[in-house]
């Protein structure tokens, strides 16, 4: 029989560590509040290099579809939580965060500037909430502002593929941010790995295998010493060269992923074209610019990490940041001291 007097030491230590972390993050949030509050808003045409605060409408010639509501948008962020059951209770725990989209423009009455918002912190209205259960597909709880929410099965497949996609997205963004390299060999290697990351993301998203990359890989492996294997390799190459596609048996490798098991809650946030946003970030030279246009880009700075995209007016945003910082600092301090007191009592130290 389980004893009801379990040792609380581990939980108290974890709580104290969490309190210290929350306290530290509170001070970081307070610094972010000071940066946003002390940086004056300026017209886009007058932007200097470095930290800027601008306001304008999001604009983009190309749009992506959001996973939950199929809404055309410039950029989306989906926060996925997994329901974890512990003994007789349970709670929602963060599973992964998926971000995707394109670089978009922020435009005001004086001009426009390119924004690479992948590394930003977002304060956007929640577009939709979905709760899906792999054990009972078709019973999703839907709270959405869009008329075409995705089916449960599609959402569960998205969850199954999405947990690994975030790492490829980070690698792709890191390779893009490095820009063209002066050394041709380094640039060739960068382009090669960038193609691999993009192909992997396309495969995960749409189930499309990269035929050209597969052809290059097969060509680089030959000729094979085994006659039967070499015959199969040549037959596969001939099929790809003649049809530009893979054989049917290989196409099946790109079939949709099996649905995830478990219960998940998904929150969707969107950057929509034509909507107004406030951005605090770093104006830097656009390393990817090749034709003389879009010479500058708003991104996360190397030294100044503050990068915020908000749909709220700056007065509301700064107030929320300040209040959030106060709650985190006081909450972290209270949690740390409370757990420390519990440890001292546990070991009869006062």
C-alpha positions in Angstrom: 0.0 0.0 0.0 1.3 3.5 -1.0 2.1 5.7 2.0 0.3 9.1 2.0 3.5 10.7 3.5 5.6 11.1 0.4 8.9 13.0 0.6 8.3 16.6 -0.7 12.0 17.4 -1.0 12.2 16.9 -4.8 9.1 19.0 -5.4 10.4 21.8 -3.2 13.7 21.8 -5.0 12.0 22.0 -8.3 9.7 24.7 -7.1 12.7 26.7 -5.9 14.5 26.3 -9.2 11.3 27.4 -11.1 11.0 30.4 -8.8 14.5 31.6 -9.5 14.0 31.1 -13.2 10.7 33.0 -13.1 12.4 35.8 -11.1 15.2 36.1 -13.7 12.7 36.1 -16.6 10.8 38.9 -14.8 13.8 41.1 -14.9 14.3 40.3 -18.6 10.7 41.2 -19.2 11.2 44.5 -17.3 14.2 45.3 -19.5 12.0 44.6 -22.6 9.4 46.9 -21.2 12.0 49.7 -20.7 13.3 49.2 -24.3 9.8 49.4 -25.8 8.7 52.4 -23.6 11.9 54.4 -24.2 12.2 53.8 -28.0 10.2 56.5 -29.8 8.1 55.6 -32.8 9.5 56.9 -36.1 8.3 56.9 -39.8 9.6 53.9 -41.8 11.3 56.2 -44.3 13.3 57.9 -41.5 14.6 54.6 -39.9 18.2 54.5 -38.8 20.2 51.3 -38.5 19.8 49.7 -35.1 16.9 49.5 -32.7 13.6 51.0 -34.0 10.0 51.2 -33.1 7.6 51.4 -36.1 3.9 51.0 -36.9 2.2 50.0 -40.1 0.1 47.5 -42.1 1.4 44.1 -42.9 1.6 43.6 -46.7 2.7 40.6 -48.7 2.4 39.4 -52.3 2.4 35.8 -51.2 0.5 34.2 -48.3 0.5 30.9 -46.5 -2.5 29.0 -45.1 -2.7 28.6 -41.3 -3.0 25.0 -40.0 -6.1 25.3 -37.8 -8.4 27.7 -39.7 -6.9 27.6 -43.3 -6.7 31.4 -43.1 -4.4 33.1 -45.7 -1.8 35.0 -43.7 1.7 36.4 -43.8 2.9 34.4 -40.8 1.4 32.0 -38.2 2.3 30.7 -34.8 0.7 27.6 -33.4 1.3 26.7 -29.7 0.6 23.0 -29.1 -0.1 21.6 -25.6 -0.4 18.0 -24.6 -2.7 16.7 -21.9 -0.6 14.8 -19.3 -2.3 12.7 -16.7 -0.5 12.3 -13.3 -2.2 9.9 -10.8 -5.7 11.3 -10.3 -5.3 14.7 -12.0 -3.9 16.1 -15.2 -2.7 19.3 -16.8 -1.9 20.9 -20.2 1.9 21.0 -20.8 3.7 22.7 -23.6 4.5 20.3 -26.4 6.0 22.4 -29.2 5.5 25.7 -31.0 5.3 25.8 -34.8 6.0 28.9 -36.8 5.9 29.4 -40.5 5.3 32.0 -43.1 7.3 34.4 -45.3 9.1 37.7 -44.8 6.4 40.4 -45.2 6.4 44.2 -45.4 5.3 46.7 -42.9 4.0 49.8 -44.6 3.0 53.2 -43.4 2.3 56.5 -45.2 6.0 57.2 -45.8 7.3 53.8 -47.1 7.7 50.1 -46.3 10.3 47.8 -44.9 10.9 44.0 -45.0 10.3 42.2 -41.8 11.8 38.8 -40.9 9.6 38.0 -37.9 10.6 34.3 -37.3 12.6 35.1 -34.1 10.2 37.7 -32.8 8.1 37.6 -29.6 4.4 37.9 -30.5 1.5 39.6 -28.8 -1.3 38.8 -31.1 -5.0 38.1 -30.7 -5.8 34.4 -30.5 -7.4 33.4 -33.8 -8.5 29.9 -32.9 -8.4 27.2 -30.2 -8.7 23.5 -31.0 -8.8 20.6 -28.6 -8.4 17.2 -30.4 -8.3 13.7 -29.1 -6.5 10.9 -30.9 -8.7 8.3 -29.2 -11.9 10.1 -30.2 -11.4 11.9 -33.6 -14.4 13.9 -34.6 -15.1 15.2 -31.1 -12.9 18.3 -31.3 -13.7 21.4 -29.3 -13.6 24.3 -31.7 -13.4 28.0 -30.9 -12.5 29.8 -34.1 -13.1 33.1 -35.9 -12.7 31.5 -39.3 -15.4 29.6 -41.2 -13.3 26.7 -42.4 -11.6 24.9 -39.5 -9.4 21.9 -40.5 -10.8 18.4 -39.8 -9.6 16.5 -36.7 -7.7 13.9 -38.6 -5.7 16.7 -40.4 -4.9 18.4 -37.1 -3.7 15.1 -35.5 -1.5 14.4 -38.5 -0.1 18.0 -38.2 0.7 17.4 -34.5 2.4 14.1 -35.4 4.7 15.7 -38.0 5.1 19.1 -36.2 7.2 18.1 -33.2 10.3 17.6 -35.3 9.6 20.3 -37.8 10.5 23.1 -35.4 14.2 22.1 -35.5 14.4 22.1 -39.3 12.7 25.5 -39.3 15.3 26.9 -36.9 18.1 25.4 -39.1 16.6 26.8 -42.3 16.2 30.3 -40.7 19.8 30.2 -39.4 21.1 29.3 -42.9 19.1 32.0 -44.5 20.2 34.6 -42.0 23.8 33.9 -42.7 23.4 35.3 -46.2 25.6 34.6 -49.2 29.2 33.6 -48.3 32.2 35.2 -50.0 33.9 31.8 -50.1 32.3 29.9 -53.1 32.8 26.5 -51.3 31.1 27.7 -48.2 28.3 29.3 -50.2 27.8 26.0 -52.1 27.6 24.1 -48.8 25.2 26.6 -47.4 22.9 26.4 -50.4 23.1 22.6 -50.3 22.0 22.4 -46.7 19.4 25.0 -47.2 17.9 23.0 -50.0 17.9 19.9 -47.8 16.1 21.8 -45.0 13.5 23.2 -47.4 12.9 19.8 -49.0 12.5 18.3 -45.6 10.0 20.9 -44.5 8.1 20.5 -47.8 8.0 16.7 -47.3 6.7 17.1 -43.8 4.1 19.7 -44.7 2.8 18.3 -48.0 4.3 14.8 -48.3 6.3 15.8 -51.5 9.6 14.1 -51.9 12.4 16.2 -53.4 12.9 14.4 -56.8 15.9 16.5 -57.9 17.8 16.0 -54.6 17.0 12.2 -54.7 18.3 12.1 -58.3 21.6 13.8 -57.3 22.0 11.5 -54.3 21.5 8.4 -56.5 23.9 9.7 -59.2 26.6 10.3 -56.6 26.5 6.8 -55.3 27.3 4.9 -58.5 28.4 2.8 -60.0 27.7 0.0 -57.5 29.8 -3.1 -57.3 26.8 -5.4 -57.1 25.4 -6.0 -60.6 21.8 -6.3 -59.5 22.0 -3.2 -57.3 23.6 -1.2 -60.2 20.9 -2.4 -62.6 18.2 -1.2 -60.1 20.0 2.1 -59.7 20.2 2.7 -63.4 16.5 1.7 -63.9 15.5 4.2 -61.2 17.6 7.0 -62.7 16.1 6.3 -66.2 12.6 6.5 -64.8 13.3 9.8 -63.1 15.0 11.3 -66.1 12.2 10.3 -68.5 9.2 11.1 -66.3 10.6 13.7 -63.8 8.8 11.7 -61.1 9.5 8.8 -58.7 8.1 5.3 -59.1 4.7 4.7 -57.4 6.2 2.6 -54.7 8.5 5.5 -53.7 5.7 8.1 -53.9 3.9 6.2 -51.2 6.8 7.2 -48.9 5.3 10.7 -49.0 1.9 9.6 -47.8 0.3 11.5 -44.9 1.6 10.8 -41.5 -0.4 8.6 -39.1 -2.4 10.7 -36.7 -1.0 11.5 -33.3 -2.3 9.7 -30.2 -3.3 11.6 -27.1 -5.2 14.7 -26.4 -3.9 18.1 -27.6 -4.9 21.7 -27.4 -3.7 24.1 -30.2 -3.7 27.9 -30.1 -3.3 29.8 -33.4 -2.0 33.4 -33.8 -1.8 35.1 -37.2 -0.2 38.1 -38.9 -2.8 39.1 -41.4 -2.4 41.3 -44.5 -3.9 44.7 -44.1 -3.9 44.6 -40.3 -1.9 47.2 -38.3 1.0 46.1 -36.1 3.6 47.7 -33.9 7.1 46.3 -34.2 10.1 46.9 -32.0 13.2 45.4 -33.5 16.6 46.0 -35.1 16.9 47.5 -38.6 19.9 45.8 -40.3 21.3 45.4 -43.7 19.5 42.7 -45.7 22.2 40.1 -46.5 19.9 38.3 -49.0 19.2 41.4 -51.1 20.6 40.9 -54.6 18.8 43.4 -56.9 19.2 46.6 -55.0 15.7 46.5 -53.4 14.8 45.6 -49.8 18.3 46.7 -48.7 17.1 46.8 -45.0 15.3 44.3 -42.9 13.7 44.3 -39.5 15.0 41.4 -37.5 16.3 40.3 -34.1 19.6 42.1 -33.4 22.8 40.3 -32.6 23.4 42.5 -29.5 19.9 43.9 -28.7 17.6 40.8 -28.6 14.3 42.8 -28.1 12.1 41.9 -31.0 8.4 42.3 -30.5 5.5 42.2 -32.9 2.2 43.4 -31.4 -1.3 44.1 -32.5 -1.9 46.3 -29.5 -1.2 50.1 -29.4 2.1 50.9 -27.8 0.5 52.4 -24.7 -1.4 49.1 -24.0 1.6 47.0 -24.9 4.0 48.8 -22.5 1.4 48.6 -19.7 1.0 44.9 -20.2 4.8 44.3 -20.3 5.3 46.3 -17.1 2.5 44.4 -15.3 3.8 41.0 -16.6 7.3 41.8 -15.4 6.0 42.8 -11.9 4.0 39.6 -11.6 6.9 37.4 -12.7 9.4 39.1 -10.3 7.0 39.0 -7.3 5.7 35.5 -8.2 9.2 34.1 -8.7 10.4 35.6 -5.4 7.4 34.3 -3.5 7.8 30.8 -5.0 11.5 30.7 -4.2 11.1 31.9 -0.6 8.1 29.6 0.0 9.9 26.5 -1.3 13.1 27.5 0.7 11.0 27.8 3.8 9.5 24.4 3.2 13.0 22.9 2.8 14.2 24.5 6.0 11.1 23.1 7.9 11.6 19.7 6.2 15.1 19.4 7.7 14.2 21.1 11.0 16.6 24.0 10.4 14.4 26.5 12.2 
